[in-house]
């Protein structure tokens, strides 16, 4: 379906999310609505939100990245301490056993170090929700806080542009004036 939407000039892709062999997520903006496509395997689920019905765009910080950073940092501390002790023993005794142990511990320390660097590089996570009068729906396509904030501002601007003017102003504009007669007086 994403191929069909990308060829349709009425839709513009505004966000994409996790893409794995079995899962894809994307958000598409039309003139008057937002279409969220969630695909798992061969099945797709669609959610349509009229821009005029969106009451709020909610961002909630997530602690997932902080937990990954904390766990990998705590795993890295004893590995680096053990690596330092093994290398100090190798330098003082010049025996090959300590060097092999240092290489093994250093190799194990790479895993939490990479996780810690990835956690710091990607930045904070969040969840984004769209609130309408009848539902609050999560948008799983966005989870990085910076991208979600940009999308929320963009979506709020699109919703304001798509919102029709209030009914009172429409009624005032559509009420015709009473025509004046030839003498310039209005009929009673």
C-alpha positions in Angstrom: 0.0 0.0 0.0 2.9 2.4 0.7 3.9 2.2 -3.0 0.3 3.2 -4.0 0.3 6.0 -1.5 3.7 7.3 -2.7 2.3 7.5 -6.2 -0.9 9.3 -5.2 -0.3 13.1 -5.4 -3.0 13.6 -2.7 -0.8 12.0 -0.1 2.6 13.1 1.3 4.7 10.9 3.6 5.4 12.9 6.7 6.9 10.2 9.0 8.3 6.7 8.8 9.1 4.4 11.7 10.7 1.0 12.4 11.2 -1.0 9.2 12.0 -4.6 9.7 11.3 -7.5 7.3 8.0 -8.1 9.1 7.0 -4.6 10.2 6.6 -1.2 8.7 5.0 2.0 10.0 4.3 5.3 8.2 2.2 8.5 8.4 0.7 10.1 5.4 -0.8 13.6 5.2 -3.6 14.5 2.8 -5.4 17.8 2.4 -7.9 17.1 5.2 -6.7 14.0 7.1 -3.7 12.1 8.4 -3.4 8.4 7.5 -1.4 6.1 9.7 -0.3 2.8 8.2 0.9 -0.1 10.4 2.0 -3.2 8.6 2.9 -6.5 10.2 3.8 -9.2 7.7 1.3 -9.1 4.9 -1.5 -7.4 6.9 -1.9 -3.6 7.2 -3.9 -1.6 9.6 -5.1 1.9 8.8 -6.1 4.7 11.1 -7.5 7.9 9.6 -7.6 11.2 11.6 -9.4 14.2 10.1 -7.2 17.2 10.8 -10.2 19.3 12.0 -11.0 16.6 14.6 -7.5 16.6 16.2 -7.7 18.3 19.6 -4.2 17.7 20.9 -0.9 16.2 20.0 0.7 14.7 23.1 4.4 13.9 23.6 5.4 11.8 26.6 9.1 11.2 27.5 10.1 7.6 27.6 12.7 6.1 30.0 13.7 3.2 27.7 16.9 4.9 26.4 17.8 5.9 29.9 17.5 2.3 31.1 19.6 1.0 28.3 22.3 3.6 29.1 22.2 2.8 32.8 22.4 -1.0 32.4 25.2 -0.8 29.8 27.1 1.7 31.9 26.8 -0.5 34.9 28.0 -3.5 32.9 30.9 -1.6 31.5 32.3 -0.5 34.9 33.4 -3.9 36.2 34.6 -5.0 32.7 36.9 -1.9 32.5 38.1 -2.5 36.0 38.9 -6.1 35.2 40.6 -5.0 32.0 42.8 -2.5 33.9 43.8 -5.1 36.5 44.7 -7.7 33.8 46.7 -5.2 31.8 48.5 -4.0 34.9 49.4 -7.6 35.8 50.6 -8.2 32.2 52.8 -5.1 32.3 54.3 -6.0 35.6 54.9 -9.7 34.9 55.1 -9.8 31.1 53.2 -13.1 31.0 51.1 -13.9 28.0 48.2 -15.3 30.0 47.3 -11.9 31.3 47.4 -10.4 27.8 44.9 -13.1 26.6 42.6 -12.4 29.5 42.8 -8.7 28.8 41.9 -9.2 25.2 38.9 -11.4 26.2 37.7 -8.9 28.8 38.3 -6.0 26.4 36.3 -7.8 23.7 33.4 -8.3 26.2 33.6 -4.6 27.2 32.9 -3.6 23.6 29.3 -4.7 23.7 28.1 -2.5 26.5 30.4 0.4 25.3 28.6 0.2 21.9 25.2 0.1 23.5 26.1 3.1 25.7 27.4 5.1 22.7 24.3 4.2 20.7 22.0 5.3 23.5 23.8 8.7 23.8 24.0 9.3 20.1 20.3 8.6 19.3 19.1 10.9 22.0 15.9 10.8 24.2 12.9 8.8 23.2 9.2 9.6 23.6 5.8 8.4 22.7 3.4 10.6 20.6 -0.3 10.4 20.8 -3.1 12.1 18.9 -6.2 13.1 20.8 -9.6 13.5 19.2 -13.1 13.8 20.7 -13.6 10.0 20.7 -10.1 8.5 21.1 -6.5 8.9 22.0 -4.3 7.0 19.5 -0.6 6.3 19.7 1.6 6.9 16.6 4.2 4.2 16.7 6.1 5.5 13.7 7.7 8.3 15.8 9.7 7.6 18.9 12.7 10.0 18.8 11.9 13.1 20.7 13.3 15.6 18.2 11.5 14.1 15.2 8.3 13.7 17.2 8.4 17.3 18.3 8.9 18.5 14.7 6.1 16.3 13.5 3.8 17.6 16.3 4.4 21.2 15.4 3.9 20.4 11.7 0.7 18.5 12.4 -0.7 21.3 14.6 -0.1 23.8 11.8 -1.8 21.5 9.3 -4.7 21.0 11.6 -5.2 24.8 12.1 -5.0 25.3 8.4 -7.6 22.6 7.8 -10.0 23.7 10.5 -13.1 25.5 9.0 -14.1 28.8 10.4 -16.7 28.9 13.2 -20.3 28.5 12.2 -21.3 32.0 13.5 -18.9 33.7 11.1 -20.1 31.5 8.2 -23.7 32.5 9.0 -22.9 36.2 9.0 -21.0 35.9 5.7 -23.8 34.0 4.0 -26.7 36.2 5.1 -27.6 38.3 2.0 -28.3 42.0 2.4 -31.8 43.2 1.6 -31.8 44.8 -1.8 -32.5 48.5 -2.0 -35.4 49.6 -4.3 -34.8 52.1 -7.1 -35.4 55.1 -4.8 -32.6 53.9 -2.4 -34.9 52.9 0.4 -35.0 49.5 1.8 -38.3 47.6 1.9 -39.9 47.2 5.3 
